[in-house]
Amino acid sequence: MEKLTNKEEEIMHILWKLEKAFVKDVLNEIKIDKPHYNTLSTIIRNLEDKGYVGYTAYGKTHQYYPIVTKEAYRKGFMNTAISNYFNDSYKNVVSFFAKEEKISVTELKEIIDLIEKNK
């Protein structure tokens, strides 16, 4: 899966939320740093070129929809992050969050329970 820019990722989150949308619908969802209509249209076409978005044509206008699910993207994103920043170690990931106090002992116990249930 080709990496997305921050703006492309923002647009994908909107398309995942809306499920299908015209450019104007996506534009209406952007609250901060709203791009020009033509710029947004180009970003969406780039997402199409990268294989993330498909469309249905209605005359000259297109209704876009995500081809890649949010779950598939998240999995790829996490695998890349874990590989690049944590030496492919989930232990290092959990340790990082524990050190940053982003995960509690209770949550760690819940994770252990999940792992044991899935064995």
Biopython code that builds the backbone (N, CA, C, O; Angstrom):
import numpy as np
from Bio.PDB.StructureBuilder import StructureBuilder

atoms = [
    (1, "MET", "N", (0.839, -1.183, 0.000)),
    (1, "MET", "CA", (0.000, 0.000, 0.000)),
    (1, "MET", "C", (0.887, 1.252, 0.000)),
    (1, "MET", "O", (1.790, 1.386, 0.826)),
    (2, "GLU", "N", (0.619, 2.150, -0.926)),
    (2, "GLU", "CA", (1.414, 3.372, -1.020)),
    (2, "GLU", "C", (1.078, 4.308, 0.141)),
    (2, "GLU", "O", (-0.086, 4.453, 0.516)),
    (3, "LYS", "N", (2.110, 4.940, 0.704)),
    (3, "LYS", "CA", (1.945, 5.851, 1.835)),
    (3, "LYS", "C", (1.112, 7.071, 1.425)),
    (3, "LYS", "O", (1.221, 7.572, 0.306)),
    (4, "LEU", "N", (0.296, 7.522, 2.344)),
    (4, "LEU", "CA", (-0.532, 8.701, 2.102)),
    (4, "LEU", "C", (0.086, 9.927, 2.751)),
    (4, "LEU", "O", (0.761, 9.830, 3.776)),
    (5, "THR", "N", (-0.155, 11.086, 2.139)),
    (5, "THR", "CA", (0.225, 12.346, 2.770)),
    (5, "THR", "C", (-0.773, 12.615, 3.899)),
    (5, "THR", "O", (-1.813, 11.961, 3.979)),
    (6, "ASN", "N", (-0.458, 13.565, 4.758)),
    (6, "ASN", "CA", (-1.379, 13.913, 5.846)),
    (6, "ASN", "C", (-2.732, 14.355, 5.303)),
    (6, "ASN", "O", (-3.771, 13.977, 5.845)),
    (7, "LYS", "N", (-2.728, 15.151, 4.242)),
    (7, "LYS", "CA", (-3.976, 15.651, 3.668)),
    (7, "LYS", "C", (-4.774, 14.503, 3.050)),
    (7, "LYS", "O", (-5.994, 14.440, 3.199)),
    (8, "GLU", "N", (-4.078, 13.588, 2.352)),
    (8, "GLU", "CA", (-4.769, 12.434, 1.765)),
    (8, "GLU", "C", (-5.394, 11.574, 2.860)),
    (8, "GLU", "O", (-6.512, 11.080, 2.712)),
    (9, "GLU", "N", (-4.667, 11.403, 3.949)),
    (9, "GLU", "CA", (-5.189, 10.612, 5.063)),
    (9, "GLU", "C", (-6.428, 11.292, 5.658)),
    (9, "GLU", "O", (-7.406, 10.622, 5.989)),
    (10, "GLU", "N", (-6.384, 12.596, 5.790)),
    (10, "GLU", "CA", (-7.540, 13.356, 6.288)),
    (10, "GLU", "C", (-8.753, 13.125, 5.380)),
    (10, "GLU", "O", (-9.863, 12.913, 5.868)),
    (11, "ILE", "N", (-8.544, 13.165, 4.081)),
    (11, "ILE", "CA", (-9.627, 12.961, 3.118)),
    (11, "ILE", "C", (-10.158, 11.533, 3.216)),
    (11, "ILE", "O", (-11.367, 11.317, 3.132)),
    (12, "MET", "N", (-9.270, 10.558, 3.394)),
    (12, "MET", "CA", (-9.703, 9.169, 3.539)),
    (12, "MET", "C", (-10.585, 9.003, 4.772)),
    (12, "MET", "O", (-11.579, 8.279, 4.723)),
    (13, "HIS", "N", (-10.242, 9.654, 5.865)),
    (13, "HIS", "CA", (-11.073, 9.564, 7.074)),
    (13, "HIS", "C", (-12.483, 10.095, 6.788)),
    (13, "HIS", "O", (-13.469, 9.549, 7.284)),
    (14, "ILE", "N", (-12.569, 11.140, 6.003)),
    (14, "ILE", "CA", (-13.876, 11.687, 5.629)),
    (14, "ILE", "C", (-14.628, 10.690, 4.750)),
    (14, "ILE", "O", (-15.817, 10.451, 4.964)),
    (15, "LEU", "N", (-13.949, 10.109, 3.770)),
    (15, "LEU", "CA", (-14.608, 9.136, 2.888)),
    (15, "LEU", "C", (-15.027, 7.880, 3.655)),
    (15, "LEU", "O", (-16.090, 7.322, 3.382)),
    (16, "TRP", "N", (-14.209, 7.427, 4.609)),
    (16, "TRP", "CA", (-14.618, 6.280, 5.427)),
    (16, "TRP", "C", (-15.870, 6.619, 6.226)),
    (16, "TRP", "O", (-16.755, 5.781, 6.396)),
    (17, "LYS", "N", (-15.935, 7.847, 6.713)),
    (17, "LYS", "CA", (-17.099, 8.279, 7.498)),
    (17, "LYS", "C", (-18.344, 8.376, 6.612)),
    (17, "LYS", "O", (-19.409, 7.883, 6.984)),
    (18, "LEU", "N", (-18.215, 9.006, 5.447)),
    (18, "LEU", "CA", (-19.370, 9.242, 4.568)),
    (18, "LEU", "C", (-19.733, 8.010, 3.730)),
    (18, "LEU", "O", (-20.879, 7.868, 3.303)),
    (19, "GLU", "N", (-18.774, 7.133, 3.497)),
    (19, "GLU", "CA", (-18.904, 5.921, 2.690)),
    (19, "GLU", "C", (-18.948, 6.187, 1.189)),
    (19, "GLU", "O", (-18.323, 5.448, 0.429)),
    (20, "LYS", "N", (-19.659, 7.207, 0.740)),
    (20, "LYS", "CA", (-19.584, 7.680, -0.641)),
    (20, "LYS", "C", (-19.913, 9.161, -0.655)),
    (20, "LYS", "O", (-20.771, 9.628, 0.094)),
    (21, "ALA", "N", (-19.223, 9.892, -1.513)),
    (21, "ALA", "CA", (-19.380, 11.342, -1.484)),
    (21, "ALA", "C", (-18.877, 11.978, -2.771)),
    (21, "ALA", "O", (-17.961, 11.478, -3.424)),
    (22, "PHE", "N", (-19.501, 13.088, -3.112)),
    (22, "PHE", "CA", (-19.019, 13.943, -4.177)),
    (22, "PHE", "C", (-17.969, 14.872, -3.569)),
    (22, "PHE", "O", (-17.900, 15.008, -2.348)),
    (23, "VAL", "N", (-17.159, 15.505, -4.399)),
    (23, "VAL", "CA", (-16.108, 16.404, -3.902)),
    (23, "VAL", "C", (-16.710, 17.456, -2.971)),
    (23, "VAL", "O", (-16.135, 17.753, -1.923)),
    (24, "LYS", "N", (-17.856, 18.020, -3.340)),
    (24, "LYS", "CA", (-18.481, 19.065, -2.509)),
    (24, "LYS", "C", (-18.860, 18.533, -1.130)),
    (24, "LYS", "O", (-18.807, 19.273, -0.147)),
    (25, "ASP", "N", (-19.246, 17.246, -1.047)),
    (25, "ASP", "CA", (-19.585, 16.647, 0.248)),
    (25, "ASP", "C", (-18.348, 16.544, 1.134)),
    (25, "ASP", "O", (-18.403, 16.819, 2.333)),
    (26, "VAL", "N", (-17.233, 16.146, 0.528)),
    (26, "VAL", "CA", (-15.973, 16.049, 1.271)),
    (26, "VAL", "C", (-15.554, 17.438, 1.732)),
    (26, "VAL", "O", (-15.141, 17.619, 2.878)),
    (27, "LEU", "N", (-15.662, 18.422, 0.836)),
    (27, "LEU", "CA", (-15.295, 19.802, 1.154)),
    (27, "LEU", "C", (-16.096, 20.313, 2.350)),
    (27, "LEU", "O", (-15.553, 21.008, 3.208)),
    (28, "ASN", "N", (-17.375, 19.974, 2.409)),
    (28, "ASN", "CA", (-18.236, 20.411, 3.515)),
    (28, "ASN", "C", (-17.800, 19.839, 4.863)),
    (28, "ASN", "O", (-18.093, 20.424, 5.905)),
    (29, "GLU", "N", (-17.108, 18.708, 4.851)),
    (29, "GLU", "CA", (-16.660, 18.060, 6.089)),
    (29, "GLU", "C", (-15.360, 18.653, 6.633)),
    (29, "GLU", "O", (-15.038, 18.470, 7.807)),
    (30, "ILE", "N", (-14.621, 19.357, 5.792)),
    (30, "ILE", "CA", (-13.324, 19.916, 6.212)),
    (30, "ILE", "C", (-13.579, 21.226, 6.947)),
    (30, "ILE", "O", (-14.153, 22.164, 6.394)),
    (31, "LYS", "N", (-13.145, 21.273, 8.200)),
    (31, "LYS", "CA", (-13.414, 22.450, 9.041)),
    (31, "LYS", "C", (-12.227, 23.412, 9.090)),
    (31, "LYS", "O", (-12.410, 24.628, 9.159)),
    (32, "ILE", "N", (-10.990, 22.855, 9.052)),
    (32, "ILE", "CA", (-9.784, 23.681, 9.186)),
    (32, "ILE", "C", (-8.951, 23.533, 7.917)),
    (32, "ILE", "O", (-8.842, 22.441, 7.360)),
    (33, "ASP", "N", (-8.370, 24.633, 7.470)),
    (33, "ASP", "CA", (-7.530, 24.637, 6.266)),
    (33, "ASP", "C", (-8.271, 24.048, 5.066)),
    (33, "ASP", "O", (-7.768, 23.159, 4.380)),
    (34, "LYS", "N", (-9.473, 24.564, 4.832)),
    (34, "LYS", "CA", (-10.301, 24.098, 3.721)),
    (34, "LYS", "C", (-9.611, 24.402, 2.393)),
    (34, "LYS", "O", (-9.346, 25.563, 2.085)),
    (35, "PRO", "N", (-9.317, 23.354, 1.597)),
    (35, "PRO", "CA", (-8.655, 23.592, 0.309)),
    (35, "PRO", "C", (-9.644, 24.121, -0.730)),
    (35, "PRO", "O", (-10.858, 24.056, -0.533)),
    (36, "HIS", "N", (-9.121, 24.637, -1.821)),
    (36, "HIS", "CA", (-9.951, 25.038, -2.951)),
    (36, "HIS", "C", (-10.581, 23.772, -3.539)),
    (36, "HIS", "O", (-9.986, 22.697, -3.464)),
    (37, "TYR", "N", (-11.753, 23.888, -4.111)),
    (37, "TYR", "CA", (-12.470, 22.750, -4.698)),
    (37, "TYR", "C", (-11.578, 21.967, -5.663)),
    (37, "TYR", "O", (-11.519, 20.739, -5.595)),
    (38, "ASN", "N", (-10.873, 22.685, -6.573)),
    (38, "ASN", "CA", (-10.025, 22.008, -7.566)),
    (38, "ASN", "C", (-8.853, 21.272, -6.914)),
    (38, "ASN", "O", (-8.455, 20.204, -7.379)),
    (39, "THR", "N", (-8.299, 21.840, -5.837)),
    (39, "THR", "CA", (-7.210, 21.193, -5.107)),
    (39, "THR", "C", (-7.706, 19.901, -4.480)),
    (39, "THR", "O", (-7.041, 18.867, -4.557)),
    (40, "LEU", "N", (-8.875, 19.964, -3.858)),
    (40, "LEU", "CA", (-9.456, 18.776, -3.240)),
    (40, "LEU", "C", (-9.747, 17.707, -4.291)),
    (40, "LEU", "O", (-9.501, 16.523, -4.063)),
    (41, "SER", "N", (-10.261, 18.120, -5.422)),
    (41, "SER", "CA", (-10.543, 17.197, -6.513)),
    (41, "SER", "C", (-9.266, 16.482, -6.959)),
    (41, "SER", "O", (-9.287, 15.281, -7.227)),
    (42, "THR", "N", (-8.165, 17.215, -7.038)),
    (42, "THR", "CA", (-6.873, 16.632, -7.408)),
    (42, "THR", "C", (-6.407, 15.633, -6.349)),
    (42, "THR", "O", (-5.907, 14.561, -6.692)),
    (43, "ILE", "N", (-6.563, 15.969, -5.073)),
    (43, "ILE", "CA", (-6.170, 15.058, -3.986)),
    (43, "ILE", "C", (-6.965, 13.760, -4.087)),
    (43, "ILE", "O", (-6.405, 12.674, -3.936)),
    (44, "ILE", "N", (-8.250, 13.867, -4.337)),
    (44, "ILE", "CA", (-9.093, 12.670, -4.440)),
    (44, "ILE", "C", (-8.692, 11.836, -5.657)),
    (44, "ILE", "O", (-8.666, 10.608, -5.581)),
    (45, "ARG", "N", (-8.383, 12.486, -6.768)),
    (45, "ARG", "CA", (-7.913, 11.737, -7.948)),
    (45, "ARG", "C", (-6.576, 11.045, -7.668)),
    (45, "ARG", "O", (-6.328, 9.944, -8.160)),
    (46, "ASN", "N", (-5.712, 11.696, -6.872)),
    (46, "ASN", "CA", (-4.451, 11.063, -6.464)),
    (46, "ASN", "C", (-4.727, 9.812, -5.626)),
    (46, "ASN", "O", (-4.044, 8.798, -5.770)),
    (47, "LEU", "N", (-5.731, 9.894, -4.752)),
    (47, "LEU", "CA", (-6.121, 8.734, -3.944)),
    (47, "LEU", "C", (-6.633, 7.611, -4.847)),
    (47, "LEU", "O", (-6.406, 6.430, -4.582)),
    (48, "GLU", "N", (-7.319, 7.997, -5.905)),
    (48, "GLU", "CA", (-7.784, 7.012, -6.890)),
    (48, "GLU", "C", (-6.578, 6.355, -7.572)),
    (48, "GLU", "O", (-6.534, 5.134, -7.718)),
    (49, "ASP", "N", (-5.601, 7.172, -7.988)),
    (49, "ASP", "CA", (-4.396, 6.648, -8.647)),
    (49, "ASP", "C", (-3.614, 5.702, -7.734)),
    (49, "ASP", "O", (-3.005, 4.740, -8.202)),
    (50, "LYS", "N", (-3.636, 5.982, -6.434)),
    (50, "LYS", "CA", (-2.920, 5.151, -5.464)),
    (50, "LYS", "C", (-3.706, 3.884, -5.099)),
    (50, "LYS", "O", (-3.196, 3.016, -4.391)),
    (51, "GLY", "N", (-4.952, 3.785, -5.587)),
    (51, "GLY", "CA", (-5.747, 2.585, -5.340)),
    (51, "GLY", "C", (-6.563, 2.603, -4.064)),
    (51, "GLY", "O", (-7.030, 1.555, -3.618)),
    (52, "TYR", "N", (-6.746, 3.770, -3.469)),
    (52, "TYR", "CA", (-7.512, 3.885, -2.233)),
    (52, "TYR", "C", (-8.983, 4.195, -2.474)),
    (52, "TYR", "O", (-9.832, 3.892, -1.636)),
    (53, "VAL", "N", (-9.284, 4.801, -3.626)),
    (53, "VAL", "CA", (-10.618, 5.340, -3.891)),
    (53, "VAL", "C", (-11.089, 4.897, -5.270)),
    (53, "VAL", "O", (-10.312, 4.838, -6.223)),
    (54, "GLY", "N", (-12.375, 4.587, -5.352)),
    (54, "GLY", "CA", (-13.023, 4.324, -6.627)),
    (54, "GLY", "C", (-14.120, 5.358, -6.834)),
    (54, "GLY", "O", (-14.352, 6.200, -5.966)),
    (55, "TYR", "N", (-14.790, 5.301, -7.968)),
    (55, "TYR", "CA", (-15.866, 6.270, -8.194)),
    (55, "TYR", "C", (-16.941, 5.690, -9.097)),
    (55, "TYR", "O", (-16.721, 4.742, -9.851)),
    (56, "THR", "N", (-18.109, 6.297, -8.986)),
    (56, "THR", "CA", (-19.221, 6.060, -9.896)),
    (56, "THR", "C", (-19.444, 7.368, -10.639)),
    (56, "THR", "O", (-19.581, 8.422, -10.018)),
    (57, "ALA", "N", (-19.482, 7.304, -11.960)),
    (57, "ALA", "CA", (-19.663, 8.513, -12.773)),
    (57, "ALA", "C", (-21.150, 8.789, -12.988)),
    (57, "ALA", "O", (-21.934, 7.895, -13.308)),
    (58, "TYR", "N", (-21.502, 10.046, -12.804)),
    (58, "TYR", "CA", (-22.844, 10.532, -13.119)),
    (58, "TYR", "C", (-22.656, 11.686, -14.083)),
    (58, "TYR", "O", (-22.559, 12.839, -13.662)),
    (59, "GLY", "N", (-22.604, 11.391, -15.370)),
    (59, "GLY", "CA", (-22.286, 12.428, -16.353)),
    (59, "GLY", "C", (-20.856, 12.884, -16.142)),
    (59, "GLY", "O", (-19.924, 12.080, -16.179)),
    (60, "LYS", "N", (-20.688, 14.181, -15.922)),
    (60, "LYS", "CA", (-19.344, 14.738, -15.737)),
    (60, "LYS", "C", (-18.894, 14.726, -14.280)),
    (60, "LYS", "O", (-17.739, 15.034, -13.986)),
    (61, "THR", "N", (-19.784, 14.379, -13.378)),
    (61, "THR", "CA", (-19.430, 14.398, -11.962)),
    (61, "THR", "C", (-19.206, 12.977, -11.454)),
    (61, "THR", "O", (-19.771, 12.019, -11.981)),
    (62, "HIS", "N", (-18.377, 12.858, -10.429)),
    (62, "HIS", "CA", (-18.045, 11.554, -9.871)),
    (62, "HIS", "C", (-18.403, 11.488, -8.392)),
    (62, "HIS", "O", (-18.185, 12.435, -7.637)),
    (63, "GLN", "N", (-18.955, 10.350, -8.002)),
    (63, "GLN", "CA", (-19.181, 10.081, -6.586)),
    (63, "GLN", "C", (-18.107, 9.076, -6.159)),
    (63, "GLN", "O", (-18.002, 7.985, -6.720)),
    (64, "TYR", "N", (-17.322, 9.463, -5.167)),
    (64, "TYR", "CA", (-16.168, 8.665, -4.754)),
    (64, "TYR", "C", (-16.510, 7.803, -3.544)),
    (64, "TYR", "O", (-17.379, 8.141, -2.741)),
    (65, "TYR", "N", (-15.802, 6.683, -3.436)),
    (65, "TYR", "CA", (-15.975, 5.781, -2.293)),
    (65, "TYR", "C", (-14.636, 5.096, -2.002)),
    (65, "TYR", "O", (-13.830, 4.885, -2.908)),
    (66, "PRO", "N", (-14.407, 4.752, -0.727)),
    (66, "PRO", "CA", (-13.140, 4.096, -0.387)),
    (66, "PRO", "C", (-13.102, 2.659, -0.894)),
    (66, "PRO", "O", (-14.091, 1.933, -0.792)),
    (67, "ILE", "N", (-11.971, 2.256, -1.435)),
    (67, "ILE", "CA", (-11.737, 0.867, -1.837)),
    (67, "ILE", "C", (-11.002, 0.146, -0.711)),
    (67, "ILE", "O", (-11.277, -1.016, -0.415)),
    (68, "VAL", "N", (-10.066, 0.857, -0.093)),
    (68, "VAL", "CA", (-9.314, 0.312, 1.036)),
    (68, "VAL", "C", (-10.098, 0.611, 2.310)),
    (68, "VAL", "O", (-10.479, 1.755, 2.555)),
    (69, "THR", "N", (-10.336, -0.413, 3.114)),
    (69, "THR", "CA", (-11.075, -0.198, 4.366)),
    (69, "THR", "C", (-10.187, 0.499, 5.388)),
    (69, "THR", "O", (-8.960, 0.460, 5.306)),
    (70, "LYS", "N", (-10.836, 1.131, 6.342)),
    (70, "LYS", "CA", (-10.097, 1.791, 7.416)),
    (70, "LYS", "C", (-9.272, 0.759, 8.192)),
    (70, "LYS", "O", (-8.151, 1.043, 8.613)),
    (71, "GLU", "N", (-9.832, -0.430, 8.375)),
    (71, "GLU", "CA", (-9.146, -1.486, 9.122)),
    (71, "GLU", "C", (-7.879, -1.943, 8.384)),
    (71, "GLU", "O", (-6.834, -2.140, 9.005)),
    (72, "ALA", "N", (-7.975, -2.110, 7.065)),
    (72, "ALA", "CA", (-6.807, -2.528, 6.276)),
    (72, "ALA", "C", (-5.727, -1.451, 6.321)),
    (72, "ALA", "O", (-4.542, -1.762, 6.437)),
    (73, "TYR", "N", (-6.133, -0.188, 6.228)),
    (73, "TYR", "CA", (-5.171, 0.905, 6.285)),
    (73, "TYR", "C", (-4.507, 0.961, 7.655)),
    (73, "TYR", "O", (-3.290, 1.115, 7.759)),
    (74, "ARG", "N", (-5.313, 0.833, 8.705)),
    (74, "ARG", "CA", (-4.788, 0.873, 10.072)),
    (74, "ARG", "C", (-3.757, -0.238, 10.281)),
    (74, "ARG", "O", (-2.704, -0.013, 10.877)),
    (75, "LYS", "N", (-4.070, -1.436, 9.784)),
    (75, "LYS", "CA", (-3.150, -2.564, 9.934)),
    (75, "LYS", "C", (-1.813, -2.269, 9.249)),
    (75, "LYS", "O", (-0.752, -2.486, 9.835)),
    (76, "GLY", "N", (-1.866, -1.777, 8.020)),
    (76, "GLY", "CA", (-0.641, -1.428, 7.301)),
    (76, "GLY", "C", (0.124, -0.316, 7.984)),
    (76, "GLY", "O", (1.350, -0.364, 8.085)),
    (77, "PHE", "N", (-0.601, 0.686, 8.452)),
    (77, "PHE", "CA", (-0.004, 1.830, 9.139)),
    (77, "PHE", "C", (0.714, 1.367, 10.401)),
    (77, "PHE", "O", (1.858, 1.749, 10.648)),
    (78, "MET", "N", (0.037, 0.543, 11.197)),
    (78, "MET", "CA", (0.620, 0.059, 12.445)),
    (78, "MET", "C", (1.829, -0.837, 12.185)),
    (78, "MET", "O", (2.847, -0.721, 12.867)),
    (79, "ASN", "N", (1.719, -1.727, 11.204)),
    (79, "ASN", "CA", (2.854, -2.598, 10.888)),
    (79, "ASN", "C", (4.081, -1.785, 10.485)),
    (79, "ASN", "O", (5.201, -2.101, 10.886)),
    (80, "THR", "N", (3.865, -0.743, 9.695)),
    (80, "THR", "CA", (4.975, 0.123, 9.269)),
    (80, "THR", "C", (5.554, 0.870, 10.464)),
    (80, "THR", "O", (6.774, 0.945, 10.614)),
    (81, "ALA", "N", (4.693, 1.422, 11.315)),
    (81, "ALA", "CA", (5.162, 2.171, 12.486)),
    (81, "ALA", "C", (5.937, 1.263, 13.433)),
    (81, "ALA", "O", (6.990, 1.649, 13.942)),
    (82, "ILE", "N", (5.426, 0.069, 13.669)),
    (82, "ILE", "CA", (6.105, -0.865, 14.574)),
    (82, "ILE", "C", (7.448, -1.281, 13.990)),
    (82, "ILE", "O", (8.438, -1.406, 14.711)),
    (83, "SER", "N", (7.475, -1.493, 12.694)),
    (83, "SER", "CA", (8.730, -1.860, 12.036)),
    (83, "SER", "C", (9.739, -0.710, 12.093)),
    (83, "SER", "O", (10.902, -0.921, 12.437)),
    (84, "ASN", "N", (9.297, 0.499, 11.759)),
    (84, "ASN", "CA", (10.203, 1.645, 11.665)),
    (84, "ASN", "C", (10.647, 2.209, 13.010)),
    (84, "ASN", "O", (11.776, 2.685, 13.135)),
    (85, "TYR", "N", (9.775, 2.163, 14.017)),
    (85, "TYR", "CA", (10.066, 2.841, 15.278)),
    (85, "TYR", "C", (10.289, 1.914, 16.467)),
    (85, "TYR", "O", (10.801, 2.350, 17.498)),
    (86, "PHE", "N", (9.916, 0.648, 16.342)),
    (86, "PHE", "CA", (9.993, -0.251, 17.494)),
    (86, "PHE", "C", (10.709, -1.568, 17.171)),
    (86, "PHE", "O", (10.528, -2.557, 17.882)),
    (87, "ASN", "N", (11.520, -1.589, 16.105)),
    (87, "ASN", "CA", (12.297, -2.774, 15.722)),
    (87, "ASN", "C", (11.445, -4.035, 15.617)),
    (87, "ASN", "O", (11.867, -5.113, 16.037)),
    (88, "ASP", "N", (10.249, -3.897, 15.057)),
    (88, "ASP", "CA", (9.332, -5.037, 14.876)),
    (88, "ASP", "C", (8.979, -5.730, 16.187)),
    (88, "ASP", "O", (8.672, -6.922, 16.191)),
    (89, "SER", "N", (9.017, -5.014, 17.276)),
    (89, "SER", "CA", (8.753, -5.609, 18.591)),
    (89, "SER", "C", (7.496, -5.005, 19.225)),
    (89, "SER", "O", (7.450, -3.815, 19.536)),
    (90, "TYR", "N", (6.482, -5.852, 19.406)),
    (90, "TYR", "CA", (5.270, -5.392, 20.084)),
    (90, "TYR", "C", (5.553, -5.137, 21.559)),
    (90, "TYR", "O", (4.907, -4.300, 22.191)),
    (91, "LYS", "N", (6.522, -5.865, 22.097)),
    (91, "LYS", "CA", (6.945, -5.632, 23.485)),
    (91, "LYS", "C", (7.456, -4.197, 23.624)),
    (91, "LYS", "O", (7.138, -3.509, 24.593)),
    (92, "ASN", "N", (8.256, -3.751, 22.640)),
    (92, "ASN", "CA", (8.758, -2.376, 22.665)),
    (92, "ASN", "C", (7.618, -1.357, 22.572)),
    (92, "ASN", "O", (7.683, -0.291, 23.184)),
    (93, "VAL", "N", (6.584, -1.686, 21.811)),
    (93, "VAL", "CA", (5.425, -0.793, 21.687)),
    (93, "VAL", "C", (4.734, -0.642, 23.039)),
    (93, "VAL", "O", (4.484, 0.471, 23.501)),
    (94, "VAL", "N", (4.433, -1.773, 23.661)),
    (94, "VAL", "CA", (3.727, -1.752, 24.951)),
    (94, "VAL", "C", (4.594, -1.068, 26.006)),
    (94, "VAL", "O", (4.095, -0.293, 26.822)),
    (95, "SER", "N", (5.885, -1.357, 25.984)),
    (95, "SER", "CA", (6.818, -0.738, 26.925)),
    (95, "SER", "C", (6.834, 0.784, 26.753)),
    (95, "SER", "O", (6.857, 1.526, 27.735)),
    (96, "PHE", "N", (6.822, 1.237, 25.506)),
    (96, "PHE", "CA", (6.791, 2.672, 25.216)),
    (96, "PHE", "C", (5.564, 3.320, 25.850)),
    (96, "PHE", "O", (5.670, 4.346, 26.522)),
    (97, "PHE", "N", (4.391, 2.708, 25.628)),
    (97, "PHE", "CA", (3.164, 3.286, 26.174)),
    (97, "PHE", "C", (3.131, 3.218, 27.694)),
    (97, "PHE", "O", (2.581, 4.111, 28.340)),
    (98, "ALA", "N", (3.704, 2.187, 28.264)),
    (98, "ALA", "CA", (3.772, 2.083, 29.728)),
    (98, "ALA", "C", (4.662, 3.185, 30.299)),
    (98, "ALA", "O", (4.308, 3.831, 31.285)),
    (99, "LYS", "N", (5.830, 3.395, 29.666)),
    (99, "LYS", "CA", (6.751, 4.435, 30.129)),
    (99, "LYS", "C", (6.140, 5.827, 29.998)),
    (99, "LYS", "O", (6.368, 6.699, 30.836)),
    (100, "GLU", "N", (5.362, 6.021, 28.939)),
    (100, "GLU", "CA", (4.713, 7.318, 28.707)),
    (100, "GLU", "C", (3.442, 7.482, 29.537)),
    (100, "GLU", "O", (2.769, 8.511, 29.470)),
    (101, "GLU", "N", (3.126, 6.446, 30.322)),
    (101, "GLU", "CA", (1.921, 6.412, 31.156)),
    (101, "GLU", "C", (0.647, 6.596, 30.329)),
    (101, "GLU", "O", (-0.303, 7.256, 30.752)),
    (102, "LYS", "N", (0.656, 5.993, 29.142)),
    (102, "LYS", "CA", (-0.504, 6.038, 28.247)),
    (102, "LYS", "C", (-1.346, 4.776, 28.371)),
    (102, "LYS", "O", (-2.412, 4.668, 27.765)),
    (103, "ILE", "N", (-0.857, 3.812, 29.169)),
    (103, "ILE", "CA", (-1.575, 2.560, 29.347)),
    (103, "ILE", "C", (-1.498, 2.199, 30.831)),
    (103, "ILE", "O", (-0.450, 2.326, 31.463)),
    (104, "SER", "N", (-2.632, 1.745, 31.371)),
    (104, "SER", "CA", (-2.686, 1.426, 32.797)),
    (104, "SER", "C", (-2.440, -0.060, 33.032)),
    (104, "SER", "O", (-2.458, -0.864, 32.100)),
    (105, "VAL", "N", (-2.212, -0.405, 34.290)),
    (105, "VAL", "CA", (-2.029, -1.804, 34.680)),
    (105, "VAL", "C", (-3.294, -2.589, 34.339)),
    (105, "VAL", "O", (-3.214, -3.724, 33.870)),
    (106, "THR", "N", (-4.454, -1.988, 34.574)),
    (106, "THR", "CA", (-5.725, -2.649, 34.263)),
    (106, "THR", "C", (-5.824, -2.954, 32.772)),
    (106, "THR", "O", (-6.244, -4.044, 32.384)),
    (107, "GLU", "N", (-5.438, -1.989, 31.936)),
    (107, "GLU", "CA", (-5.473, -2.206, 30.490)),
    (107, "GLU", "C", (-4.483, -3.290, 30.076)),
    (107, "GLU", "O", (-4.782, -4.100, 29.198)),
    (108, "LEU", "N", (-3.303, -3.311, 30.703)),
    (108, "LEU", "CA", (-2.324, -4.356, 30.403)),
    (108, "LEU", "C", (-2.879, -5.737, 30.765)),
    (108, "LEU", "O", (-2.679, -6.704, 30.029)),
    (109, "LYS", "N", (-3.570, -5.823, 31.893)),
    (109, "LYS", "CA", (-4.180, -7.097, 32.300)),
    (109, "LYS", "C", (-5.259, -7.519, 31.301)),
    (109, "LYS", "O", (-5.395, -8.704, 30.998)),
    (110, "GLU", "N", (-6.025, -6.552, 30.791)),
    (110, "GLU", "CA", (-7.046, -6.847, 29.784)),
    (110, "GLU", "C", (-6.404, -7.367, 28.494)),
    (110, "GLU", "O", (-6.937, -8.272, 27.852)),
    (111, "ILE", "N", (-5.261, -6.793, 28.121)),
    (111, "ILE", "CA", (-4.537, -7.247, 26.930)),
    (111, "ILE", "C", (-4.065, -8.686, 27.140)),
    (111, "ILE", "O", (-4.200, -9.521, 26.246)),
    (112, "ILE", "N", (-3.517, -8.972, 28.308)),
    (112, "ILE", "CA", (-3.059, -10.333, 28.617)),
    (112, "ILE", "C", (-4.228, -11.308, 28.546)),
    (112, "ILE", "O", (-4.097, -12.399, 27.992)),
    (113, "ASP", "N", (-5.372, -10.916, 29.106)),
    (113, "ASP", "CA", (-6.570, -11.760, 29.039)),
    (113, "ASP", "C", (-6.970, -12.043, 27.579)),
    (113, "ASP", "O", (-7.305, -13.176, 27.232)),
    (114, "LEU", "N", (-6.934, -11.022, 26.744)),
    (114, "LEU", "CA", (-7.259, -11.190, 25.322)),
    (114, "LEU", "C", (-6.308, -12.163, 24.649)),
    (114, "LEU", "O", (-6.730, -13.023, 23.877)),
    (115, "ILE", "N", (-5.027, -12.023, 24.944)),
    (115, "ILE", "CA", (-4.026, -12.917, 24.353)),
    (115, "ILE", "C", (-4.279, -14.353, 24.791)),
    (115, "ILE", "O", (-4.232, -15.276, 23.978)),
    (116, "GLU", "N", (-4.547, -14.537, 26.082)),
    (116, "GLU", "CA", (-4.782, -15.895, 26.595)),
    (116, "GLU", "C", (-6.043, -16.509, 26.011)),
    (116, "GLU", "O", (-6.072, -17.710, 25.739)),
    (117, "LYS", "N", (-7.075, -15.721, 25.815)),
    (117, "LYS", "CA", (-8.336, -16.215, 25.227)),
    (117, "LYS", "C", (-8.154, -16.624, 23.770)),
    (117, "LYS", "O", (-8.833, -17.536, 23.296)),
    (118, "ASN", "N", (-7.249, -15.964, 23.057)),
    (118, "ASN", "CA", (-7.040, -16.240, 21.632)),
    (118, "ASN", "C", (-6.048, -17.365, 21.375)),
    (118, "ASN", "O", (-5.778, -17.697, 20.221)),
    (119, "LYS", "N", (-5.500, -17.956, 22.436)),
    (119, "LYS", "CA", (-4.532, -19.072, 22.238)),
    (119, "LYS", "C", (-5.250, -20.339, 21.903)),
    (119, "LYS", "O", (-4.614, -21.374, 21.703)),
]
sb = StructureBuilder()
sb.init_structure("model")
sb.init_model(0)
sb.init_chain("A")
sb.init_seg("    ")
for serial, (resi, resn, name, xyz) in enumerate(atoms, 1):
    if name == "N":
        sb.init_residue(resn, " ", resi, " ")
    sb.init_atom(name, np.array(xyz, "f"), 0.0, 1.0, " ", f" {name:<3s}", serial, name[0])
structure = sb.get_structure()
